[in-house]
Amino acid sequence: MKKDLLEYIKVASFVIMAFSLFVIAWNSSKEVSYLQGIEAHLSGIFEALNNL
């Protein structure tokens, strides 16, 4: 019985870690796309300034 409980806790811990890593990766990809959008806008601004 005690061994089954420890195995359940071990599996639950791995599931929680996997989900946490998924959330971190998802949030990181959102930040990357946000930063890429900013970079695109800044490139346009720099181009306009260079053409002045």
PDB file with one MODEL, atoms N, CA, C and O in Angstrom:
MODEL        1
ATOM      1  N   MET A   1       0.830  -1.199   0.000  1.00  0.00           N
ATOM      2  CA  MET A   1       0.000   0.000   0.000  1.00  0.00           C
ATOM      3  C   MET A   1       0.870   1.258   0.000  1.00  0.00           C
ATOM      4  O   MET A   1       0.639   2.190  -0.770  1.00  0.00           O
ATOM      5  N   LYS A   2       1.884   1.264   0.887  1.00  0.00           N
ATOM      6  CA  LYS A   2       2.756   2.428   0.977  1.00  0.00           C
ATOM      7  C   LYS A   2       3.551   2.615  -0.310  1.00  0.00           C
ATOM      8  O   LYS A   2       3.791   3.743  -0.740  1.00  0.00           O
ATOM      9  N   LYS A   3       3.959   1.500  -0.923  1.00  0.00           N
ATOM     10  CA  LYS A   3       4.710   1.566  -2.173  1.00  0.00           C
ATOM     11  C   LYS A   3       3.843   2.121  -3.304  1.00  0.00           C
ATOM     12  O   LYS A   3       4.326   2.889  -4.136  1.00  0.00           O
ATOM     13  N   ASP A   4       2.573   1.739  -3.337  1.00  0.00           N
ATOM     14  CA  ASP A   4       1.650   2.257  -4.354  1.00  0.00           C
ATOM     15  C   ASP A   4       1.456   3.765  -4.201  1.00  0.00           C
ATOM     16  O   ASP A   4       1.410   4.491  -5.193  1.00  0.00           O
ATOM     17  N   LEU A   5       1.344   4.230  -2.968  1.00  0.00           N
ATOM     18  CA  LEU A   5       1.172   5.655  -2.713  1.00  0.00           C
ATOM     19  C   LEU A   5       2.407   6.431  -3.168  1.00  0.00           C
ATOM     20  O   LEU A   5       2.280   7.496  -3.773  1.00  0.00           O
ATOM     21  N   LEU A   6       3.597   5.905  -2.883  1.00  0.00           N
ATOM     22  CA  LEU A   6       4.829   6.572  -3.307  1.00  0.00           C
ATOM     23  C   LEU A   6       4.933   6.608  -4.837  1.00  0.00           C
ATOM     24  O   LEU A   6       5.386   7.601  -5.405  1.00  0.00           O
ATOM     25  N   GLU A   7       4.517   5.534  -5.494  1.00  0.00           N
ATOM     26  CA  GLU A   7       4.538   5.500  -6.956  1.00  0.00           C
ATOM     27  C   GLU A   7       3.556   6.534  -7.530  1.00  0.00           C
ATOM     28  O   GLU A   7       3.860   7.208  -8.514  1.00  0.00           O
ATOM     29  N   TYR A   8       2.399   6.647  -6.916  1.00  0.00           N
ATOM     30  CA  TYR A   8       1.404   7.636  -7.347  1.00  0.00           C
ATOM     31  C   TYR A   8       1.957   9.052  -7.187  1.00  0.00           C
ATOM     32  O   TYR A   8       1.802   9.885  -8.079  1.00  0.00           O
ATOM     33  N   ILE A   9       2.591   9.317  -6.072  1.00  0.00           N
ATOM     34  CA  ILE A   9       3.176  10.638  -5.820  1.00  0.00           C
ATOM     35  C   ILE A   9       4.272  10.923  -6.841  1.00  0.00           C
ATOM     36  O   ILE A   9       4.388  12.051  -7.321  1.00  0.00           O
ATOM     37  N   LYS A  10       5.076   9.918  -7.181  1.00  0.00           N
ATOM     38  CA  LYS A  10       6.152  10.089  -8.156  1.00  0.00           C
ATOM     39  C   LYS A  10       5.575  10.434  -9.534  1.00  0.00           C
ATOM     40  O   LYS A  10       6.063  11.348 -10.199  1.00  0.00           O
ATOM     41  N   VAL A  11       4.563   9.722  -9.953  1.00  0.00           N
ATOM     42  CA  VAL A  11       3.942   9.981 -11.249  1.00  0.00           C
ATOM     43  C   VAL A  11       3.290  11.353 -11.258  1.00  0.00           C
ATOM     44  O   VAL A  11       3.418  12.088 -12.236  1.00  0.00           O
ATOM     45  N   ALA A  12       2.596  11.709 -10.192  1.00  0.00           N
ATOM     46  CA  ALA A  12       1.950  13.018 -10.104  1.00  0.00           C
ATOM     47  C   ALA A  12       2.994  14.132 -10.169  1.00  0.00           C
ATOM     48  O   ALA A  12       2.758  15.167 -10.792  1.00  0.00           O
ATOM     49  N   SER A  13       4.142  13.925  -9.531  1.00  0.00           N
ATOM     50  CA  SER A  13       5.218  14.929  -9.571  1.00  0.00           C
ATOM     51  C   SER A  13       5.737  15.119 -10.986  1.00  0.00           C
ATOM     52  O   SER A  13       5.965  16.252 -11.412  1.00  0.00           O
ATOM     53  N   PHE A  14       5.928  14.028 -11.722  1.00  0.00           N
ATOM     54  CA  PHE A  14       6.389  14.128 -13.101  1.00  0.00           C
ATOM     55  C   PHE A  14       5.364  14.842 -13.987  1.00  0.00           C
ATOM     56  O   PHE A  14       5.731  15.624 -14.865  1.00  0.00           O
ATOM     57  N   VAL A  15       4.088  14.570 -13.752  1.00  0.00           N
ATOM     58  CA  VAL A  15       3.041  15.236 -14.527  1.00  0.00           C
ATOM     59  C   VAL A  15       3.055  16.737 -14.247  1.00  0.00           C
ATOM     60  O   VAL A  15       2.933  17.542 -15.171  1.00  0.00           O
ATOM     61  N   ILE A  16       3.201  17.110 -12.995  1.00  0.00           N
ATOM     62  CA  ILE A  16       3.248  18.525 -12.627  1.00  0.00           C
ATOM     63  C   ILE A  16       4.472  19.195 -13.241  1.00  0.00           C
ATOM     64  O   ILE A  16       4.374  20.315 -13.742  1.00  0.00           O
ATOM     65  N   MET A  17       5.631  18.522 -13.210  1.00  0.00           N
ATOM     66  CA  MET A  17       6.840  19.099 -13.813  1.00  0.00           C
ATOM     67  C   MET A  17       6.679  19.255 -15.323  1.00  0.00           C
ATOM     68  O   MET A  17       7.085  20.273 -15.885  1.00  0.00           O
ATOM     69  N   ALA A  18       6.095  18.264 -15.981  1.00  0.00           N
ATOM     70  CA  ALA A  18       5.897  18.340 -17.425  1.00  0.00           C
ATOM     71  C   ALA A  18       4.960  19.490 -17.776  1.00  0.00           C
ATOM     72  O   ALA A  18       5.220  20.231 -18.724  1.00  0.00           O
ATOM     73  N   PHE A  19       3.890  19.643 -17.035  1.00  0.00           N
ATOM     74  CA  PHE A  19       2.956  20.737 -17.285  1.00  0.00           C
ATOM     75  C   PHE A  19       3.618  22.087 -17.049  1.00  0.00           C
ATOM     76  O   PHE A  19       3.401  23.027 -17.814  1.00  0.00           O
ATOM     77  N   SER A  20       4.418  22.189 -16.004  1.00  0.00           N
ATOM     78  CA  SER A  20       5.122  23.439 -15.713  1.00  0.00           C
ATOM     79  C   SER A  20       6.076  23.806 -16.840  1.00  0.00           C
ATOM     80  O   SER A  20       6.152  24.969 -17.236  1.00  0.00           O
ATOM     81  N   LEU A  21       6.802  22.828 -17.357  1.00  0.00           N
ATOM     82  CA  LEU A  21       7.718  23.088 -18.471  1.00  0.00           C
ATOM     83  C   LEU A  21       6.948  23.509 -19.721  1.00  0.00           C
ATOM     84  O   LEU A  21       7.408  24.364 -20.478  1.00  0.00           O
ATOM     85  N   PHE A  22       5.789  22.914 -19.935  1.00  0.00           N
ATOM     86  CA  PHE A  22       4.947  23.305 -21.070  1.00  0.00           C
ATOM     87  C   PHE A  22       4.516  24.763 -20.947  1.00  0.00           C
ATOM     88  O   PHE A  22       4.569  25.509 -21.924  1.00  0.00           O
ATOM     89  N   VAL A  23       4.093  25.170 -19.765  1.00  0.00           N
ATOM     90  CA  VAL A  23       3.641  26.549 -19.542  1.00  0.00           C
ATOM     91  C   VAL A  23       4.803  27.515 -19.748  1.00  0.00           C
ATOM     92  O   VAL A  23       4.630  28.570 -20.358  1.00  0.00           O
ATOM     93  N   ILE A  24       5.984  27.164 -19.246  1.00  0.00           N
ATOM     94  CA  ILE A  24       7.163  28.022 -19.423  1.00  0.00           C
ATOM     95  C   ILE A  24       7.491  28.169 -20.908  1.00  0.00           C
ATOM     96  O   ILE A  24       7.754  29.276 -21.376  1.00  0.00           O
ATOM     97  N   ALA A  25       7.476  27.064 -21.648  1.00  0.00           N
ATOM     98  CA  ALA A  25       7.780  27.117 -23.084  1.00  0.00           C
ATOM     99  C   ALA A  25       6.733  27.932 -23.833  1.00  0.00           C
ATOM    100  O   ALA A  25       7.077  28.703 -24.729  1.00  0.00           O
ATOM    101  N   TRP A  26       5.465  27.775 -23.481  1.00  0.00           N
ATOM    102  CA  TRP A  26       4.394  28.510 -24.147  1.00  0.00           C
ATOM    103  C   TRP A  26       4.527  30.015 -23.894  1.00  0.00           C
ATOM    104  O   TRP A  26       4.388  30.820 -24.815  1.00  0.00           O
ATOM    105  N   ASN A  27       4.795  30.382 -22.646  1.00  0.00           N
ATOM    106  CA  ASN A  27       4.963  31.800 -22.318  1.00  0.00           C
ATOM    107  C   ASN A  27       6.197  32.384 -23.007  1.00  0.00           C
ATOM    108  O   ASN A  27       6.178  33.537 -23.439  1.00  0.00           O
ATOM    109  N   SER A  28       7.252  31.604 -23.110  1.00  0.00           N
ATOM    110  CA  SER A  28       8.461  32.070 -23.786  1.00  0.00           C
ATOM    111  C   SER A  28       8.194  32.312 -25.264  1.00  0.00           C
ATOM    112  O   SER A  28       8.679  33.295 -25.824  1.00  0.00           O
ATOM    113  N   SER A  29       7.431  31.434 -25.902  1.00  0.00           N
ATOM    114  CA  SER A  29       7.142  31.624 -27.324  1.00  0.00           C
ATOM    115  C   SER A  29       6.262  32.853 -27.535  1.00  0.00           C
ATOM    116  O   SER A  29       6.407  33.550 -28.539  1.00  0.00           O
ATOM    117  N   LYS A  30       5.347  33.129 -26.595  1.00  0.00           N
ATOM    118  CA  LYS A  30       4.534  34.337 -26.691  1.00  0.00           C
ATOM    119  C   LYS A  30       5.410  35.579 -26.581  1.00  0.00           C
ATOM    120  O   LYS A  30       5.206  36.550 -27.310  1.00  0.00           O
ATOM    121  N   GLU A  31       6.378  35.553 -25.680  1.00  0.00           N
ATOM    122  CA  GLU A  31       7.275  36.693 -25.507  1.00  0.00           C
ATOM    123  C   GLU A  31       8.140  36.901 -26.744  1.00  0.00           C
ATOM    124  O   GLU A  31       8.383  38.038 -27.148  1.00  0.00           O
ATOM    125  N   VAL A  32       8.604  35.813 -27.345  1.00  0.00           N
ATOM    126  CA  VAL A  32       9.439  35.918 -28.543  1.00  0.00           C
ATOM    127  C   VAL A  32       8.653  36.571 -29.666  1.00  0.00           C
ATOM    128  O   VAL A  32       9.170  37.460 -30.343  1.00  0.00           O
ATOM    129  N   SER A  33       7.417  36.148 -29.875  1.00  0.00           N
ATOM    130  CA  SER A  33       6.630  36.741 -30.960  1.00  0.00           C
ATOM    131  C   SER A  33       6.316  38.209 -30.656  1.00  0.00           C
ATOM    132  O   SER A  33       6.275  39.032 -31.571  1.00  0.00           O
ATOM    133  N   TYR A  34       6.097  38.540 -29.400  1.00  0.00           N
ATOM    134  CA  TYR A  34       5.869  39.937 -29.016  1.00  0.00           C
ATOM    135  C   TYR A  34       7.109  40.777 -29.307  1.00  0.00           C
ATOM    136  O   TYR A  34       7.009  41.871 -29.863  1.00  0.00           O
ATOM    137  N   LEU A  35       8.280  40.258 -28.930  1.00  0.00           N
ATOM    138  CA  LEU A  35       9.533  40.983 -29.176  1.00  0.00           C
ATOM    139  C   LEU A  35       9.833  41.101 -30.665  1.00  0.00           C
ATOM    140  O   LEU A  35      10.383  42.111 -31.103  1.00  0.00           O
ATOM    141  N   GLN A  36       9.482  40.095 -31.441  1.00  0.00           N
ATOM    142  CA  GLN A  36       9.681  40.171 -32.888  1.00  0.00           C
ATOM    143  C   GLN A  36       8.796  41.254 -33.498  1.00  0.00           C
ATOM    144  O   GLN A  36       9.206  41.934 -34.439  1.00  0.00           O
ATOM    145  N   GLY A  37       7.595  41.414 -32.972  1.00  0.00           N
ATOM    146  CA  GLY A  37       6.718  42.484 -33.434  1.00  0.00           C
ATOM    147  C   GLY A  37       7.304  43.851 -33.138  1.00  0.00           C
ATOM    148  O   GLY A  37       7.250  44.754 -33.973  1.00  0.00           O
ATOM    149  N   ILE A  38       7.864  44.000 -31.946  1.00  0.00           N
ATOM    150  CA  ILE A  38       8.518  45.262 -31.587  1.00  0.00           C
ATOM    151  C   ILE A  38       9.707  45.519 -32.501  1.00  0.00           C
ATOM    152  O   ILE A  38       9.919  46.644 -32.955  1.00  0.00           O
ATOM    153  N   GLU A  39      10.482  44.472 -32.768  1.00  0.00           N
ATOM    154  CA  GLU A  39      11.647  44.614 -33.646  1.00  0.00           C
ATOM    155  C   GLU A  39      11.229  45.081 -35.038  1.00  0.00           C
ATOM    156  O   GLU A  39      11.895  45.924 -35.639  1.00  0.00           O
ATOM    157  N   ALA A  40      10.138  44.539 -35.544  1.00  0.00           N
ATOM    158  CA  ALA A  40       9.664  44.937 -36.868  1.00  0.00           C
ATOM    159  C   ALA A  40       9.271  46.409 -36.878  1.00  0.00           C
ATOM    160  O   ALA A  40       9.581  47.125 -37.830  1.00  0.00           O
ATOM    161  N   HIS A  41       8.596  46.866 -35.834  1.00  0.00           N
ATOM    162  CA  HIS A  41       8.206  48.274 -35.758  1.00  0.00           C
ATOM    163  C   HIS A  41       9.434  49.177 -35.641  1.00  0.00           C
ATOM    164  O   HIS A  41       9.490  50.235 -36.268  1.00  0.00           O
ATOM    165  N   LEU A  42      10.404  48.766 -34.847  1.00  0.00           N
ATOM    166  CA  LEU A  42      11.618  49.566 -34.697  1.00  0.00           C
ATOM    167  C   LEU A  42      12.388  49.650 -36.011  1.00  0.00           C
ATOM    168  O   LEU A  42      12.957  50.693 -36.334  1.00  0.00           O
ATOM    169  N   SER A  43      12.407  48.568 -36.760  1.00  0.00           N
ATOM    170  CA  SER A  43      13.090  48.584 -38.057  1.00  0.00           C
ATOM    171  C   SER A  43      12.441  49.605 -38.979  1.00  0.00           C
ATOM    172  O   SER A  43      13.134  50.332 -39.691  1.00  0.00           O
ATOM    173  N   GLY A  44      11.129  49.660 -38.968  1.00  0.00           N
ATOM    174  CA  GLY A  44      10.406  50.641 -39.782  1.00  0.00           C
ATOM    175  C   GLY A  44      10.720  52.063 -39.350  1.00  0.00           C
ATOM    176  O   GLY A  44      10.888  52.950 -40.187  1.00  0.00           O
ATOM    177  N   ILE A  45      10.799  52.277 -38.056  1.00  0.00           N
ATOM    178  CA  ILE A  45      11.121  53.615 -37.536  1.00  0.00           C
ATOM    179  C   ILE A  45      12.540  54.013 -37.944  1.00  0.00           C
ATOM    180  O   ILE A  45      12.770  55.140 -38.383  1.00  0.00           O
ATOM    181  N   PHE A  46      13.494  53.082 -37.797  1.00  0.00           N
ATOM    182  CA  PHE A  46      14.881  53.391 -38.170  1.00  0.00           C
ATOM    183  C   PHE A  46      15.004  53.672 -39.660  1.00  0.00           C
ATOM    184  O   PHE A  46      15.756  54.557 -40.068  1.00  0.00           O
ATOM    185  N   GLU A  47      14.278  52.934 -40.461  1.00  0.00           N
ATOM    186  CA  GLU A  47      14.296  53.178 -41.913  1.00  0.00           C
ATOM    187  C   GLU A  47      13.760  54.569 -42.223  1.00  0.00           C
ATOM    188  O   GLU A  47      14.336  55.297 -43.031  1.00  0.00           O
ATOM    189  N   ALA A  48      12.667  54.931 -41.583  1.00  0.00           N
ATOM    190  CA  ALA A  48      12.086  56.252 -41.820  1.00  0.00           C
ATOM    191  C   ALA A  48      13.043  57.356 -41.384  1.00  0.00           C
ATOM    192  O   ALA A  48      13.156  58.376 -42.064  1.00  0.00           O
ATOM    193  N   LEU A  49      13.719  57.172 -40.284  1.00  0.00           N
ATOM    194  CA  LEU A  49      14.684  58.163 -39.809  1.00  0.00           C
ATOM    195  C   LEU A  49      15.876  58.285 -40.748  1.00  0.00           C
ATOM    196  O   LEU A  49      16.387  59.382 -40.974  1.00  0.00           O
ATOM    197  N   ASN A  50      16.315  57.156 -41.294  1.00  0.00           N
ATOM    198  CA  ASN A  50      17.446  57.185 -42.216  1.00  0.00           C
ATOM    199  C   ASN A  50      17.078  57.868 -43.530  1.00  0.00           C
ATOM    200  O   ASN A  50      17.943  58.422 -44.208  1.00  0.00           O
ATOM    201  N   ASN A  51      15.798  57.829 -43.887  1.00  0.00           N
ATOM    202  CA  ASN A  51      15.362  58.450 -45.146  1.00  0.00           C
ATOM    203  C   ASN A  51      15.113  59.953 -45.017  1.00  0.00           C
ATOM    204  O   ASN A  51      14.841  60.630 -46.009  1.00  0.00           O
ATOM    205  N   LEU A  52      15.206  60.463 -43.805  1.00  0.00           N
ATOM    206  CA  LEU A  52      14.983  61.914 -43.611  1.00  0.00           C
ATOM    207  C   LEU A  52      16.136  62.744 -44.111  1.00  0.00           C
ATOM    208  O   LEU A  52      16.100  63.971 -44.019  1.00  0.00           O
TER     209      LEU A  52
ENDMDL
END
